[in-house]
Amino acid sequence: MLISERDKKTIDACRFCWMCRHVCPVGNVTGRERNNARARALSLSMVERGVELSKDIVANVYECALCAACTKECATGWDPVEFTKAVRLEAAMNGVTPDYINKMIDNIESTGNPYGQTELSEELKAEIESLPKDADTLLFLGVDARIKSSRSAVNAIRLLKKANISFTVLMNEPDSGYAMDTLLGKADETKRIMTKAAGVLDKYKTIVAYDPADAKVFLREYKEWGIELGAAVKTFTGFVNELIQSGKLKPKKLNKTFVFQDPAVLARDLEETQEAREILAACGETKEMLLYGKDTVWAGNLIMNEYMPDVMKLTAKARWENALSTQAEVLVTASPSEYEVLSAVKPDNMELLSIEEVVLRGLE
Amino acid sequence: MQQNEFLFDMILSELEDAVGRENCSIREIDKLTHTVDYFWLSRMWADRGKRMPEADFIVSPKDAKETSAVLKIANYYKIPVTTWGGGAGSQGGALPVAGGILLDTKRMNKIHEINEDSMYVECGTGAIYKHVEWAVNEKGYSTMHYPSSLNCSTVGGFLAHRGIGVVSTKYGKIDDMVLQMEVVLPNGDIIYTSPVPKHAAGPDLNQIFIGSEGTLGVITKAQMRMYVQPEVRKFRAFLFKNLTDAFRAGRELLTKIKPSVMRLYDEAETISIIKKIVGVERKGAFMNFALEGVAEIVEIEEKILLNTMTKYGAEDLGSEYGEKWWEEKITFFYPGHIMDLPQMFGTMDTVATYSNIEKIYWAMKEAIETNFPMARFIAHFSHWYEWGCMIYDRFIVDNPPQDPHEALRLHNQIWNTGVRAALANGGVVNDHHGVGIKLGRLMKEQYGPAMQVFEALKKQLDPNGIMNPYKLGL
């Protein structure tokens, strides 16, 4: 395979090691041996030793959430996410990418999002139209919120409006490149999308990335590619917390107990865990569930929901079980993707709110 | 497995009917990832680009009922069944060397009950032990089973191979930690062992199936003991002049108190591992203890420990080493922290009485170093009883043959030599990793005519010989 020597070394280090098995959110719910870093590495090490890189092996590479729980767990410092992404690109170059992945890649090329949809909800369009066309601060909603979690996008806008700050949202927002980066890794296509987005976003002083997945590519992958992004990038949770701490948002304490689902990207890749907790502390009581902060358990995402919906139900249910065991009243998310997958299997005896919904309630 | 295409499809459809289509796979990726466990030979074989034997069907039943259905199908068609939990065993016990059905237990991972009255957790045997530990931790308890493979091995895997954790001296081995088990017999019957582990209602059914490595059935559910978390856990390390003094001190200590951790390292391991991990550069025999439980009692135990160690001339090295070891007790087993390919290595753990243990150590060391000058031999003694203790002895060959057949031959010669030295001096084939395909050939050498008891059980329970063929010497 035309992957880096570092990736080959990681594959050989991981192929006989199971020490991160217990934290793999996919393997833990499927019970399938193939769903862990060791299994992916073993199969790929065999490819390095003459086994064909088949569609079957590649399909398993796409069953990884890229959540980096294994990376966080590795006492030696190996990063299975890196070789997983590298092999996705390798598979594309060899024409063995699964058809359902190719379909999403084609969708990104033709519509700017992996879901192949172009129309925003009327409610979201109205909210965006209500904002000034120009401002120094851009709220970047991202494809998941715009296409699949309109309610989240609308509430994010409504919350920032409450702070009486000047900001805008683009009706035709460029694709950040996060979805292509997820599906193909460091491909030329990914760079092209990111470069195009940077050109559009360059005029803003501040970009508030609503989706941690977008924040991550802005802050990490763009730099790796050498793509200059003139604007300062802030996470939505970080920005909202600033608004609360500066008194621009003054939520009242609700008589509720919250437990926060740390998005894996936010907690592990961007190392942001406290801001959301400070927001929730301003709005009520907080509890913690099993494995939180940087140890968080990924609850699912919308891209994998396209081709592994049954597994996404299981990952979300497993996280609900963790949340329920805290006896908190509300599970709070900070990722539109996790909000949607958790919402699909929400139990009757616990509430699910996005973090902006919590603050909006506190402002009522 | 030699089957024609039509019959293969017929069997596949029956298995799909038993466990659901999504839980029965003939995919390449599922076969491939169930071919290599922690057994050095399987790793070497794969490393050399050779394919290990593959199962024909990978099935994942969700409970005893589905397991029963699978075993009935297997018995009818006389198809081998190999049970796979975490696949982290070092003896090749989970390798589907005869093809057929690979029964992966990890869907049987439910925590069914945490019984605080009777202090046990009932779980499916496919549960990762770390998950069981987390579940009881949330209630303020612990399983007190902390092996190096805690993160990746299943409850069933530990039971099948008689596993052990680092605090075993106080809390026991896995076979001391079980109350009742649910077992699916090879004919598909679902049975339950006695509701309690201590009784006079005949022999102990638990102990027939614990350590049977999937040759007599499949353990599908187990009630595992849990313990109150200790108020304190205190460490103390000592340096003895030699192993003999350390053995005497350890033996005497266990007539008075029960530490949770007792780990004695031979000189070679004292120098190489302890120096590397915790920075000690001293010759002698390093020994690390942990005492735990109610604070007042531990305080008294600590005095007894110090007095006993002083009596045998041990140098007190304080608590820092032990605390660091505790933090890193699993780190030892990540890549880069432990032996790995291209090295050849193996842990020839055995257990014996105090009368024999030091004799075995020297006999195994001499046998390995004399017959295989290319091999290094290191050892520690990490699980202690009132009557004896175990040796965790390892051989390491830095540059084994590149040819896989030659490497296999040398590997097995070293093992034969080491284990036979243990057996000749009062040891056993293995202490806590099991037998698998690695050591099956040596079982008769240990048991002699007693082996017929196991063979009779096998013949009665598994007359078609479908359960995990070529393992355990059965």
Interface residues (C-beta under 8 A of the other chain):
Chain A: A13 C14 R15 F16 C17 W18 M19 C20 R21 H22 V23 N28 G31 R32 E33 R34 A39 L42 S43 S45 M46 R49 G50 V51 S54 D56 I57 A59 N60 E73 C74 A75 T76 W78 L290 D310 S325
Chain B: E22 R27 E28 I29 D30 L32 T33 H34 V36 Y38 R43 A46 D47 R48 G49 R51 I58 S60 W84 G86 G87 A88 D104 K106 R107 M108 N109 G126 I128 K130 H131 W134 E138 S149 N151 C152 S153 I330 T331 F333 Y334 P335 G336 H337 D340 L341
